[in-house]
């Protein structure tokens, strides 16, 4: 398993964190999702997976939660 992270804008509270964690956790082979919340800023969403998930699937999951992924998936 490899550690990855993405940057997400628009999260302001624990409700936001829970929504993003829930949606990203639904992606195949993604585990241990966590968020370093920066209210009113860009938060880091970290997770582990055997290989990097597609940026499209991550963007769609984060969009479904109501937030915006900025940049690309990065290795932690």
PDB file with SEQRES, HELIX, SHEET and CRYST1 records, atoms N, CA, C and O in Angstrom:
SEQRES   1 A   76  UNK UNK UNK UNK UNK UNK UNK UNK UNK UNK UNK UNK UNK          
SEQRES   2 A   76  UNK UNK UNK UNK UNK UNK UNK UNK UNK UNK UNK UNK UNK          
SEQRES   3 A   76  UNK UNK UNK UNK UNK UNK UNK UNK UNK UNK UNK UNK UNK          
SEQRES   4 A   76  UNK UNK UNK UNK UNK UNK UNK UNK UNK UNK UNK UNK UNK          
SEQRES   5 A   76  UNK UNK UNK UNK UNK UNK UNK UNK UNK UNK UNK UNK UNK          
SEQRES   6 A   76  UNK UNK UNK UNK UNK UNK UNK UNK UNK UNK UNK                  
HELIX    1 AA1 UNK A   14  UNK A   25  1                                  12    
HELIX    2 AA2 UNK A   55  UNK A   65  1                                  11    
SHEET    1 AA1 4 UNK A  31  UNK A  36  0                                        
SHEET    2 AA1 4 UNK A  42  UNK A  49 -1                                        
SHEET    3 AA1 4 UNK A   2  UNK A   9 -1                                        
SHEET    4 AA1 4 UNK A  68  UNK A  75 -1                                        
CRYST1    1.000    1.000    1.000  90.00  90.00  90.00 P 1           1          
ATOM      1  N   UNK A   1       0.846  -1.178   0.000  1.00  0.00           N  
ATOM      2  CA  UNK A   1       0.000   0.000   0.000  1.00  0.00           C  
ATOM      3  C   UNK A   1       0.896   1.247   0.000  1.00  0.00           C  
ATOM      4  O   UNK A   1       1.949   1.285   0.637  1.00  0.00           O  
ATOM      5  N   UNK A   2       0.446   2.242  -0.723  1.00  0.00           N  
ATOM      6  CA  UNK A   2       1.170   3.503  -0.836  1.00  0.00           C  
ATOM      7  C   UNK A   2       0.297   4.619  -0.282  1.00  0.00           C  
ATOM      8  O   UNK A   2      -0.928   4.581  -0.400  1.00  0.00           O  
ATOM      9  N   UNK A   3       0.932   5.601   0.317  1.00  0.00           N  
ATOM     10  CA  UNK A   3       0.215   6.766   0.831  1.00  0.00           C  
ATOM     11  C   UNK A   3       0.144   7.847  -0.242  1.00  0.00           C  
ATOM     12  O   UNK A   3       1.142   8.177  -0.882  1.00  0.00           O  
ATOM     13  N   UNK A   4      -1.055   8.390  -0.423  1.00  0.00           N  
ATOM     14  CA  UNK A   4      -1.295   9.453  -1.396  1.00  0.00           C  
ATOM     15  C   UNK A   4      -2.034  10.596  -0.714  1.00  0.00           C  
ATOM     16  O   UNK A   4      -2.585  10.432   0.374  1.00  0.00           O  
ATOM     17  N   UNK A   5      -2.038  11.754  -1.367  1.00  0.00           N  
ATOM     18  CA  UNK A   5      -2.884  12.844  -0.884  1.00  0.00           C  
ATOM     19  C   UNK A   5      -3.285  13.747  -2.043  1.00  0.00           C  
ATOM     20  O   UNK A   5      -2.629  13.802  -3.083  1.00  0.00           O  
ATOM     21  N   UNK A   6      -4.383  14.448  -1.820  1.00  0.00           N  
ATOM     22  CA  UNK A   6      -4.876  15.453  -2.768  1.00  0.00           C  
ATOM     23  C   UNK A   6      -5.266  16.687  -1.975  1.00  0.00           C  
ATOM     24  O   UNK A   6      -5.529  16.610  -0.775  1.00  0.00           O  
ATOM     25  N   UNK A   7      -5.302  17.811  -2.644  1.00  0.00           N  
ATOM     26  CA  UNK A   7      -5.718  19.068  -2.040  1.00  0.00           C  
ATOM     27  C   UNK A   7      -7.182  19.326  -2.383  1.00  0.00           C  
ATOM     28  O   UNK A   7      -7.608  19.125  -3.521  1.00  0.00           O  
ATOM     29  N   UNK A   8      -7.944  19.773  -1.389  1.00  0.00           N  
ATOM     30  CA  UNK A   8      -9.373  20.015  -1.572  1.00  0.00           C  
ATOM     31  C   UNK A   8      -9.718  21.387  -1.020  1.00  0.00           C  
ATOM     32  O   UNK A   8      -9.303  21.741   0.084  1.00  0.00           O  
ATOM     33  N   UNK A   9     -10.481  22.160  -1.790  1.00  0.00           N  
ATOM     34  CA  UNK A   9     -10.920  23.483  -1.353  1.00  0.00           C  
ATOM     35  C   UNK A   9     -12.384  23.459  -0.936  1.00  0.00           C  
ATOM     36  O   UNK A   9     -13.187  22.686  -1.459  1.00  0.00           O  
ATOM     37  N   UNK A  10     -12.713  24.330   0.024  1.00  0.00           N  
ATOM     38  CA  UNK A  10     -14.102  24.550   0.388  1.00  0.00           C  
ATOM     39  C   UNK A  10     -14.565  23.895   1.672  1.00  0.00           C  
ATOM     40  O   UNK A  10     -15.683  24.155   2.117  1.00  0.00           O  
ATOM     41  N   UNK A  11     -13.747  23.054   2.284  1.00  0.00           N  
ATOM     42  CA  UNK A  11     -14.169  22.397   3.523  1.00  0.00           C  
ATOM     43  C   UNK A  11     -13.952  23.349   4.698  1.00  0.00           C  
ATOM     44  O   UNK A  11     -12.915  24.006   4.796  1.00  0.00           O  
ATOM     45  N   UNK A  12     -14.951  23.414   5.592  1.00  0.00           N  
ATOM     46  CA  UNK A  12     -14.855  24.357   6.715  1.00  0.00           C  
ATOM     47  C   UNK A  12     -15.074  23.724   8.082  1.00  0.00           C  
ATOM     48  O   UNK A  12     -14.789  24.355   9.100  1.00  0.00           O  
ATOM     49  N   UNK A  13     -15.581  22.476   8.129  1.00  0.00           N  
ATOM     50  CA  UNK A  13     -15.959  21.893   9.423  1.00  0.00           C  
ATOM     51  C   UNK A  13     -15.885  20.372   9.375  1.00  0.00           C  
ATOM     52  O   UNK A  13     -15.565  19.786   8.340  1.00  0.00           O  
ATOM     53  N   UNK A  14     -16.184  19.742  10.506  1.00  0.00           N  
ATOM     54  CA  UNK A  14     -16.139  18.277  10.575  1.00  0.00           C  
ATOM     55  C   UNK A  14     -17.199  17.625   9.704  1.00  0.00           C  
ATOM     56  O   UNK A  14     -16.995  16.507   9.231  1.00  0.00           O  
ATOM     57  N   UNK A  15     -18.317  18.287   9.478  1.00  0.00           N  
ATOM     58  CA  UNK A  15     -19.334  17.743   8.557  1.00  0.00           C  
ATOM     59  C   UNK A  15     -18.734  17.613   7.158  1.00  0.00           C  
ATOM     60  O   UNK A  15     -18.954  16.616   6.471  1.00  0.00           O  
ATOM     61  N   UNK A  16     -17.989  18.611   6.750  1.00  0.00           N  
ATOM     62  CA  UNK A  16     -17.310  18.590   5.448  1.00  0.00           C  
ATOM     63  C   UNK A  16     -16.316  17.427   5.388  1.00  0.00           C  
ATOM     64  O   UNK A  16     -16.268  16.685   4.407  1.00  0.00           O  
ATOM     65  N   UNK A  17     -15.535  17.285   6.443  1.00  0.00           N  
ATOM     66  CA  UNK A  17     -14.544  16.214   6.522  1.00  0.00           C  
ATOM     67  C   UNK A  17     -15.234  14.861   6.380  1.00  0.00           C  
ATOM     68  O   UNK A  17     -14.801  14.019   5.593  1.00  0.00           O  
ATOM     69  N   UNK A  18     -16.305  14.655   7.140  1.00  0.00           N  
ATOM     70  CA  UNK A  18     -17.018  13.377   7.096  1.00  0.00           C  
ATOM     71  C   UNK A  18     -17.557  13.075   5.707  1.00  0.00           C  
ATOM     72  O   UNK A  18     -17.507  11.929   5.261  1.00  0.00           O  
ATOM     73  N   UNK A  19     -18.072  14.089   5.016  1.00  0.00           N  
ATOM     74  CA  UNK A  19     -18.616  13.888   3.671  1.00  0.00           C  
ATOM     75  C   UNK A  19     -17.525  13.454   2.699  1.00  0.00           C  
ATOM     76  O   UNK A  19     -17.737  12.544   1.897  1.00  0.00           O  
ATOM     77  N   UNK A  20     -16.366  14.092   2.760  1.00  0.00           N  
ATOM     78  CA  UNK A  20     -15.262  13.750   1.857  1.00  0.00           C  
ATOM     79  C   UNK A  20     -14.704  12.365   2.193  1.00  0.00           C  
ATOM     80  O   UNK A  20     -14.453  11.563   1.294  1.00  0.00           O  
ATOM     81  N   UNK A  21     -14.511  12.084   3.482  1.00  0.00           N  
ATOM     82  CA  UNK A  21     -14.001  10.773   3.888  1.00  0.00           C  
ATOM     83  C   UNK A  21     -14.942   9.669   3.403  1.00  0.00           C  
ATOM     84  O   UNK A  21     -14.487   8.642   2.901  1.00  0.00           O  
ATOM     85  N   UNK A  22     -16.238   9.878   3.551  1.00  0.00           N  
ATOM     86  CA  UNK A  22     -17.210   8.876   3.128  1.00  0.00           C  
ATOM     87  C   UNK A  22     -17.097   8.602   1.630  1.00  0.00           C  
ATOM     88  O   UNK A  22     -17.016   7.443   1.222  1.00  0.00           O  
ATOM     89  N   UNK A  23     -17.091   9.645   0.811  1.00  0.00           N  
ATOM     90  CA  UNK A  23     -17.070   9.467  -0.647  1.00  0.00           C  
ATOM     91  C   UNK A  23     -15.754   8.879  -1.141  1.00  0.00           C  
ATOM     92  O   UNK A  23     -15.761   7.996  -1.999  1.00  0.00           O  
ATOM     93  N   UNK A  24     -14.637   9.346  -0.622  1.00  0.00           N  
ATOM     94  CA  UNK A  24     -13.336   8.830  -1.066  1.00  0.00           C  
ATOM     95  C   UNK A  24     -13.170   7.378  -0.617  1.00  0.00           C  
ATOM     96  O   UNK A  24     -12.569   6.576  -1.332  1.00  0.00           O  
ATOM     97  N   UNK A  25     -13.694   7.033   0.557  1.00  0.00           N  
ATOM     98  CA  UNK A  25     -13.607   5.660   1.054  1.00  0.00           C  
ATOM     99  C   UNK A  25     -14.354   4.668   0.174  1.00  0.00           C  
ATOM    100  O   UNK A  25     -14.046   3.476   0.183  1.00  0.00           O  
ATOM    101  N   UNK A  26     -15.335   5.150  -0.587  1.00  0.00           N  
ATOM    102  CA  UNK A  26     -16.100   4.275  -1.470  1.00  0.00           C  
ATOM    103  C   UNK A  26     -15.325   3.858  -2.720  1.00  0.00           C  
ATOM    104  O   UNK A  26     -15.732   2.926  -3.414  1.00  0.00           O  
ATOM    105  N   UNK A  27     -14.213   4.537  -3.015  1.00  0.00           N  
ATOM    106  CA  UNK A  27     -13.415   4.187  -4.190  1.00  0.00           C  
ATOM    107  C   UNK A  27     -12.750   2.827  -3.972  1.00  0.00           C  
ATOM    108  O   UNK A  27     -12.329   2.502  -2.862  1.00  0.00           O  
ATOM    109  N   UNK A  28     -12.661   2.045  -5.034  1.00  0.00           N  
ATOM    110  CA  UNK A  28     -12.089   0.701  -4.955  1.00  0.00           C  
ATOM    111  C   UNK A  28     -10.644   0.731  -4.470  1.00  0.00           C  
ATOM    112  O   UNK A  28      -9.822   1.496  -4.974  1.00  0.00           O  
ATOM    113  N   UNK A  29     -10.348  -0.112  -3.487  1.00  0.00           N  
ATOM    114  CA  UNK A  29      -9.007  -0.304  -2.921  1.00  0.00           C  
ATOM    115  C   UNK A  29      -8.461   0.881  -2.128  1.00  0.00           C  
ATOM    116  O   UNK A  29      -7.283   0.884  -1.772  1.00  0.00           O  
ATOM    117  N   UNK A  30      -9.285   1.881  -1.845  1.00  0.00           N  
ATOM    118  CA  UNK A  30      -8.834   3.027  -1.050  1.00  0.00           C  
ATOM    119  C   UNK A  30      -9.147   2.758   0.410  1.00  0.00           C  
ATOM    120  O   UNK A  30     -10.246   2.317   0.745  1.00  0.00           O  
ATOM    121  N   UNK A  31      -8.173   3.025   1.285  1.00  0.00           N  
ATOM    122  CA  UNK A  31      -8.335   2.785   2.721  1.00  0.00           C  
ATOM    123  C   UNK A  31      -7.725   3.935   3.511  1.00  0.00           C  
ATOM    124  O   UNK A  31      -7.005   4.773   2.969  1.00  0.00           O  
ATOM    125  N   UNK A  32      -8.029   3.953   4.796  1.00  0.00           N  
ATOM    126  CA  UNK A  32      -7.415   4.894   5.743  1.00  0.00           C  
ATOM    127  C   UNK A  32      -7.489   6.349   5.279  1.00  0.00           C  
ATOM    128  O   UNK A  32      -6.474   7.046   5.254  1.00  0.00           O  
ATOM    129  N   UNK A  33      -8.670   6.802   4.915  1.00  0.00           N  
ATOM    130  CA  UNK A  33      -8.852   8.179   4.450  1.00  0.00           C  
ATOM    131  C   UNK A  33      -8.880   9.106   5.655  1.00  0.00           C  
ATOM    132  O   UNK A  33      -9.577   8.839   6.635  1.00  0.00           O  
ATOM    133  N   UNK A  34      -8.127  10.190   5.583  1.00  0.00           N  
ATOM    134  CA  UNK A  34      -8.135  11.194   6.636  1.00  0.00           C  
ATOM    135  C   UNK A  34      -7.982  12.572   6.012  1.00  0.00           C  
ATOM    136  O   UNK A  34      -7.548  12.707   4.868  1.00  0.00           O  
ATOM    137  N   UNK A  35      -8.343  13.588   6.780  1.00  0.00           N  
ATOM    138  CA  UNK A  35      -8.295  14.964   6.287  1.00  0.00           C  
ATOM    139  C   UNK A  35      -7.569  15.846   7.289  1.00  0.00           C  
ATOM    140  O   UNK A  35      -7.824  15.786   8.491  1.00  0.00           O  
ATOM    141  N   UNK A  36      -6.664  16.664   6.776  1.00  0.00           N  
ATOM    142  CA  UNK A  36      -6.046  17.722   7.571  1.00  0.00           C  
ATOM    143  C   UNK A  36      -6.802  18.995   7.211  1.00  0.00           C  
ATOM    144  O   UNK A  36      -6.498  19.651   6.214  1.00  0.00           O  
ATOM    145  N   UNK A  37      -7.794  19.337   8.039  1.00  0.00           N  
ATOM    146  CA  UNK A  37      -8.711  20.428   7.743  1.00  0.00           C  
ATOM    147  C   UNK A  37      -8.051  21.791   7.898  1.00  0.00           C  
ATOM    148  O   UNK A  37      -7.436  22.085   8.923  1.00  0.00           O  
ATOM    149  N   UNK A  38      -8.185  22.610   6.874  1.00  0.00           N  
ATOM    150  CA  UNK A  38      -7.775  24.012   6.894  1.00  0.00           C  
ATOM    151  C   UNK A  38      -9.019  24.826   6.558  1.00  0.00           C  
ATOM    152  O   UNK A  38      -9.265  25.118   5.388  1.00  0.00           O  
ATOM    153  N   UNK A  39      -9.820  25.203   7.582  1.00  0.00           N  
ATOM    154  CA  UNK A  39     -11.058  25.938   7.307  1.00  0.00           C  
ATOM    155  C   UNK A  39     -10.793  27.170   6.441  1.00  0.00           C  
ATOM    156  O   UNK A  39      -9.859  27.934   6.683  1.00  0.00           O  
ATOM    157  N   UNK A  40     -11.637  27.338   5.433  1.00  0.00           N  
ATOM    158  CA  UNK A  40     -11.533  28.474   4.509  1.00  0.00           C  
ATOM    159  C   UNK A  40     -10.257  28.439   3.683  1.00  0.00           C  
ATOM    160  O   UNK A  40      -9.919  29.433   3.041  1.00  0.00           O  
ATOM    161  N   UNK A  41      -9.543  27.321   3.683  1.00  0.00           N  
ATOM    162  CA  UNK A  41      -8.316  27.202   2.899  1.00  0.00           C  
ATOM    163  C   UNK A  41      -8.316  25.908   2.111  1.00  0.00           C  
ATOM    164  O   UNK A  41      -9.372  25.370   1.778  1.00  0.00           O  
ATOM    165  N   UNK A  42      -7.129  25.414   1.817  1.00  0.00           N  
ATOM    166  CA  UNK A  42      -6.981  24.162   1.084  1.00  0.00           C  
ATOM    167  C   UNK A  42      -6.603  23.058   2.065  1.00  0.00           C  
ATOM    168  O   UNK A  42      -5.568  23.134   2.727  1.00  0.00           O  
ATOM    169  N   UNK A  43      -7.442  22.037   2.154  1.00  0.00           N  
ATOM    170  CA  UNK A  43      -7.223  20.926   3.075  1.00  0.00           C  
ATOM    171  C   UNK A  43      -6.572  19.763   2.335  1.00  0.00           C  
ATOM    172  O   UNK A  43      -6.769  19.588   1.132  1.00  0.00           O  
ATOM    173  N   UNK A  44      -5.794  18.972   3.069  1.00  0.00           N  
ATOM    174  CA  UNK A  44      -5.159  17.786   2.496  1.00  0.00           C  
ATOM    175  C   UNK A  44      -5.984  16.554   2.846  1.00  0.00           C  
ATOM    176  O   UNK A  44      -6.296  16.313   4.012  1.00  0.00           O  
ATOM    177  N   UNK A  45      -6.332  15.779   1.828  1.00  0.00           N  
ATOM    178  CA  UNK A  45      -7.038  14.514   2.016  1.00  0.00           C  
ATOM    179  C   UNK A  45      -6.024  13.409   1.735  1.00  0.00           C  
ATOM    180  O   UNK A  45      -5.524  13.278   0.618  1.00  0.00           O  
ATOM    181  N   UNK A  46      -5.727  12.613   2.769  1.00  0.00           N  
ATOM    182  CA  UNK A  46      -4.736  11.537   2.661  1.00  0.00           C  
ATOM    183  C   UNK A  46      -5.435  10.191   2.660  1.00  0.00           C  
ATOM    184  O   UNK A  46      -6.498  10.026   3.258  1.00  0.00           O  
ATOM    185  N   UNK A  47      -4.816   9.218   1.973  1.00  0.00           N  
ATOM    186  CA  UNK A  47      -5.378   7.872   1.926  1.00  0.00           C  
ATOM    187  C   UNK A  47      -4.298   6.900   1.475  1.00  0.00           C  
ATOM    188  O   UNK A  47      -3.248   7.305   0.974  1.00  0.00           O  
ATOM    189  N   UNK A  48      -4.570   5.616   1.660  1.00  0.00           N  
ATOM    190  CA  UNK A  48      -3.663   4.584   1.175  1.00  0.00           C  
ATOM    191  C   UNK A  48      -4.375   3.764   0.106  1.00  0.00           C  
ATOM    192  O   UNK A  48      -5.595   3.602   0.129  1.00  0.00           O  
ATOM    193  N   UNK A  49      -3.589   3.257  -0.819  1.00  0.00           N  
ATOM    194  CA  UNK A  49      -4.115   2.417  -1.902  1.00  0.00           C  
ATOM    195  C   UNK A  49      -2.944   1.646  -2.499  1.00  0.00           C  
ATOM    196  O   UNK A  49      -1.801   2.090  -2.396  1.00  0.00           O  
ATOM    197  N   UNK A  50      -3.210   0.490  -3.126  1.00  0.00           N  
ATOM    198  CA  UNK A  50      -2.126  -0.283  -3.733  1.00  0.00           C  
ATOM    199  C   UNK A  50      -1.509   0.421  -4.941  1.00  0.00           C  
ATOM    200  O   UNK A  50      -0.340   0.207  -5.262  1.00  0.00           O  
ATOM    201  N   UNK A  51      -2.299   1.257  -5.606  1.00  0.00           N  
ATOM    202  CA  UNK A  51      -1.794   2.054  -6.731  1.00  0.00           C  
ATOM    203  C   UNK A  51      -2.597   3.353  -6.775  1.00  0.00           C  
ATOM    204  O   UNK A  51      -3.669   3.454  -6.180  1.00  0.00           O  
ATOM    205  N   UNK A  52      -2.079   4.310  -7.467  1.00  0.00           N  
ATOM    206  CA  UNK A  52      -2.743   5.615  -7.509  1.00  0.00           C  
ATOM    207  C   UNK A  52      -4.096   5.494  -8.223  1.00  0.00           C  
ATOM    208  O   UNK A  52      -4.162   4.987  -9.343  1.00  0.00           O  
ATOM    209  N   UNK A  53      -5.170   5.957  -7.578  1.00  0.00           N  
ATOM    210  CA  UNK A  53      -6.471   5.964  -8.257  1.00  0.00           C  
ATOM    211  C   UNK A  53      -6.467   7.037  -9.345  1.00  0.00           C  
ATOM    212  O   UNK A  53      -5.649   7.956  -9.314  1.00  0.00           O  
ATOM    213  N   UNK A  54      -7.360   6.918 -10.281  1.00  0.00           N  
ATOM    214  CA  UNK A  54      -7.403   7.930 -11.334  1.00  0.00           C  
ATOM    215  C   UNK A  54      -7.844   9.271 -10.758  1.00  0.00           C  
ATOM    216  O   UNK A  54      -8.663   9.335  -9.841  1.00  0.00           O  
ATOM    217  N   UNK A  55      -7.288  10.327 -11.312  1.00  0.00           N  
ATOM    218  CA  UNK A  55      -7.667  11.679 -10.880  1.00  0.00           C  
ATOM    219  C   UNK A  55      -9.151  11.906 -11.126  1.00  0.00           C  
ATOM    220  O   UNK A  55      -9.812  12.596 -10.350  1.00  0.00           O  
ATOM    221  N   UNK A  56      -9.676  11.330 -12.202  1.00  0.00           N  
ATOM    222  CA  UNK A  56     -11.096  11.511 -12.530  1.00  0.00           C  
ATOM    223  C   UNK A  56     -11.993  10.916 -11.457  1.00  0.00           C  
ATOM    224  O   UNK A  56     -12.992  11.524 -11.072  1.00  0.00           O  
ATOM    225  N   UNK A  57     -11.636   9.711 -10.967  1.00  0.00           N  
ATOM    226  CA  UNK A  57     -12.470   9.083  -9.942  1.00  0.00           C  
ATOM    227  C   UNK A  57     -12.396   9.845  -8.626  1.00  0.00           C  
ATOM    228  O   UNK A  57     -13.400   9.969  -7.925  1.00  0.00           O  
ATOM    229  N   UNK A  58     -11.218  10.356  -8.286  1.00  0.00           N  
ATOM    230  CA  UNK A  58     -11.088  11.154  -7.065  1.00  0.00           C  
ATOM    231  C   UNK A  58     -11.856  12.462  -7.177  1.00  0.00           C  
ATOM    232  O   UNK A  58     -12.564  12.852  -6.249  1.00  0.00           O  
ATOM    233  N   UNK A  59     -11.716  13.144  -8.320  1.00  0.00           N  
ATOM    234  CA  UNK A  59     -12.459  14.393  -8.525  1.00  0.00           C  
ATOM    235  C   UNK A  59     -13.957  14.157  -8.417  1.00  0.00           C  
ATOM    236  O   UNK A  59     -14.672  14.951  -7.807  1.00  0.00           O  
ATOM    237  N   UNK A  60     -14.435  13.064  -9.010  1.00  0.00           N  
ATOM    238  CA  UNK A  60     -15.864  12.758  -8.975  1.00  0.00           C  
ATOM    239  C   UNK A  60     -16.331  12.485  -7.546  1.00  0.00           C  
ATOM    240  O   UNK A  60     -17.400  12.949  -7.149  1.00  0.00           O  
ATOM    241  N   UNK A  61     -15.548  11.741  -6.771  1.00  0.00           N  
ATOM    242  CA  UNK A  61     -15.915  11.442  -5.386  1.00  0.00           C  
ATOM    243  C   UNK A  61     -15.957  12.712  -4.546  1.00  0.00           C  
ATOM    244  O   UNK A  61     -16.890  12.919  -3.770  1.00  0.00           O  
ATOM    245  N   UNK A  62     -14.955  13.551  -4.701  1.00  0.00           N  
ATOM    246  CA  UNK A  62     -14.892  14.796  -3.932  1.00  0.00           C  
ATOM    247  C   UNK A  62     -15.993  15.744  -4.375  1.00  0.00           C  
ATOM    248  O   UNK A  62     -16.584  16.437  -3.546  1.00  0.00           O  
ATOM    249  N   UNK A  63     -16.274  15.784  -5.667  1.00  0.00           N  
ATOM    250  CA  UNK A  63     -17.376  16.595  -6.188  1.00  0.00           C  
ATOM    251  C   UNK A  63     -18.711  16.113  -5.628  1.00  0.00           C  
ATOM    252  O   UNK A  63     -19.570  16.925  -5.287  1.00  0.00           O  
ATOM    253  N   UNK A  64     -18.885  14.810  -5.535  1.00  0.00           N  
ATOM    254  CA  UNK A  64     -20.115  14.234  -4.985  1.00  0.00           C  
ATOM    255  C   UNK A  64     -20.324  14.686  -3.534  1.00  0.00           C  
ATOM    256  O   UNK A  64     -21.457  14.858  -3.084  1.00  0.00           O  
ATOM    257  N   UNK A  65     -19.220  14.872  -2.816  1.00  0.00           N  
ATOM    258  CA  UNK A  65     -19.302  15.356  -1.435  1.00  0.00           C  
ATOM    259  C   UNK A  65     -19.575  16.858  -1.382  1.00  0.00           C  
ATOM    260  O   UNK A  65     -19.930  17.394  -0.331  1.00  0.00           O  
ATOM    261  N   UNK A  66     -19.408  17.535  -2.522  1.00  0.00           N  
ATOM    262  CA  UNK A  66     -19.698  18.967  -2.583  1.00  0.00           C  
ATOM    263  C   UNK A  66     -18.494  19.879  -2.541  1.00  0.00           C  
ATOM    264  O   UNK A  66     -18.623  21.071  -2.259  1.00  0.00           O  
ATOM    265  N   UNK A  67     -17.311  19.326  -2.821  1.00  0.00           N  
ATOM    266  CA  UNK A  67     -16.080  20.117  -2.737  1.00  0.00           C  
ATOM    267  C   UNK A  67     -15.257  19.961  -4.008  1.00  0.00           C  
ATOM    268  O   UNK A  67     -15.617  19.198  -4.905  1.00  0.00           O  
ATOM    269  N   UNK A  68     -14.147  20.695  -4.075  1.00  0.00           N  
ATOM    270  CA  UNK A  68     -13.360  20.710  -5.304  1.00  0.00           C  
ATOM    271  C   UNK A  68     -11.924  20.266  -5.051  1.00  0.00           C  
ATOM    272  O   UNK A  68     -11.227  20.817  -4.200  1.00  0.00           O  
ATOM    273  N   UNK A  69     -11.500  19.259  -5.807  1.00  0.00           N  
ATOM    274  CA  UNK A  69     -10.102  18.836  -5.775  1.00  0.00           C  
ATOM    275  C   UNK A  69      -9.290  19.793  -6.623  1.00  0.00           C  
ATOM    276  O   UNK A  69      -9.676  20.120  -7.746  1.00  0.00           O  
ATOM    277  N   UNK A  70      -8.165  20.244  -6.086  1.00  0.00           N  
ATOM    278  CA  UNK A  70      -7.279  21.118  -6.846  1.00  0.00           C  
ATOM    279  C   UNK A  70      -5.936  20.411  -7.013  1.00  0.00           C  
ATOM    280  O   UNK A  70      -5.441  19.764  -6.091  1.00  0.00           O  
ATOM    281  N   UNK A  71      -5.366  20.544  -8.184  1.00  0.00           N  
ATOM    282  CA  UNK A  71      -4.089  19.893  -8.446  1.00  0.00           C  
ATOM    283  C   UNK A  71      -4.262  18.424  -8.759  1.00  0.00           C  
ATOM    284  O   UNK A  71      -5.352  17.975  -9.112  1.00  0.00           O  
ATOM    285  N   UNK A  72      -3.197  17.691  -8.630  1.00  0.00           N  
ATOM    286  CA  UNK A  72      -3.154  16.268  -8.968  1.00  0.00           C  
ATOM    287  C   UNK A  72      -2.927  15.429  -7.730  1.00  0.00           C  
ATOM    288  O   UNK A  72      -2.582  15.948  -6.669  1.00  0.00           O  
ATOM    289  N   UNK A  73      -3.121  14.129  -7.873  1.00  0.00           N  
ATOM    290  CA  UNK A  73      -2.838  13.179  -6.800  1.00  0.00           C  
ATOM    291  C   UNK A  73      -1.330  13.152  -6.592  1.00  0.00           C  
ATOM    292  O   UNK A  73      -0.568  13.085  -7.556  1.00  0.00           O  
ATOM    293  N   UNK A  74      -0.903  13.203  -5.344  1.00  0.00           N  
ATOM    294  CA  UNK A  74       0.526  13.191  -5.028  1.00  0.00           C  
ATOM    295  C   UNK A  74       0.839  12.043  -4.084  1.00  0.00           C  
ATOM    296  O   UNK A  74      -0.011  11.618  -3.301  1.00  0.00           O  
ATOM    297  N   UNK A  75       2.060  11.548  -4.166  1.00  0.00           N  
ATOM    298  CA  UNK A  75       2.529  10.508  -3.250  1.00  0.00           C  
ATOM    299  C   UNK A  75       3.021  11.185  -1.988  1.00  0.00           C  
ATOM    300  O   UNK A  75       3.763  12.166  -2.040  1.00  0.00           O  
ATOM    301  N   UNK A  76       2.599  10.651  -0.851  1.00  0.00           N  
ATOM    302  CA  UNK A  76       2.995  11.237   0.436  1.00  0.00           C  
ATOM    303  C   UNK A  76       4.363  10.747   0.861  1.00  0.00           C  
ATOM    304  O   UNK A  76       4.856  11.135   1.920  1.00  0.00           O  
TER     305      UNK A  76                                                      
END                                                                             
